[in-house]
């Protein structure tokens, strides 16, 4: 599993870079040469993979010490003994984070469900029409064409059709997250709706790190442009 492999790899390296922002490093010295900037980018990239561990500042210092010890060939613990424990630590912390996300999401869902025009279904989906359509509604086996925007409950946008060159997305409706499969079937062509998706019908406890935390409630705005035949993309 890619995520597990990534965690094993980054556990020894990237926490040095966690918390750094664009501009200067924590030491106040910005990377200057192309090699320095590239190496710095490696750290930034790897730090995204380590995010599920939710390392504290004190733990980051331990990782820094491990880097120094490894470079001196004087590790304080045996990797073959303690390395296999990384996965369990990651799972435990991810589970704790997911529970926190679910609690925040529940409060958001309750508020969204109380809004005028909102409808909460048996699955937990909260559907709200934003603009009425005049065409037909799709069924789960249809391919649809949509414009969309996806956000976390704090308003952070994690994806949109605009981010993909402004081109509408096309996909079979039964091959996306359950929230979409259910919610888009309620939209008439030409219409637009908001879908509030609890994690159980989105990306569950796993999430899609580092962009979507485990247990996260997601908010989508979806505009249904067309209903396509299942083989429309091949024509």
Number of C-alpha atoms within 10 A of each C-alpha: 5 7 14 13 11 14 20 19 15 17 18 18 18 23 27 19 21 20 12 15 10 6 10 11 14 13 7 8 9 14 16 9 9 9 10 12 13 13 13 18 14 14 19 19 15 21 23 18 22 24 17 22 18 13 16 11 12 9 12 18 14 16 19 18 16 19 18 13 14 13 10 9 9 10 14 10 11 8 11 8 8 9 14 11 12 14 15 10 13 18 15 13 15 22 17 13 19 21 16 14 19 20 14 16 22 15 10 16 22 12 10 19 19 12 10 8 11 17 16 17 12 6 13 17 24 23 25 23 19 16 14 13 18 11 15 15 18 21 17 15 13 18 21 25 20 22 18 20 18 20 18 19 17 10 10 11 15 13 15 20 16 13 11 10 8 10 13 18 16 17 15 19 24 15 12 12 14 17 24 22 19 21 21 26 18 18 28 23 23 17 21 23 23 23 26 32 26 24 25 18 19 22 21 17 20 17 18 14 14 13 13 16 22 26 28 30 28 25 22 21 19 24 24 25 21 19 22 16 14 14 10 11 10 6 5
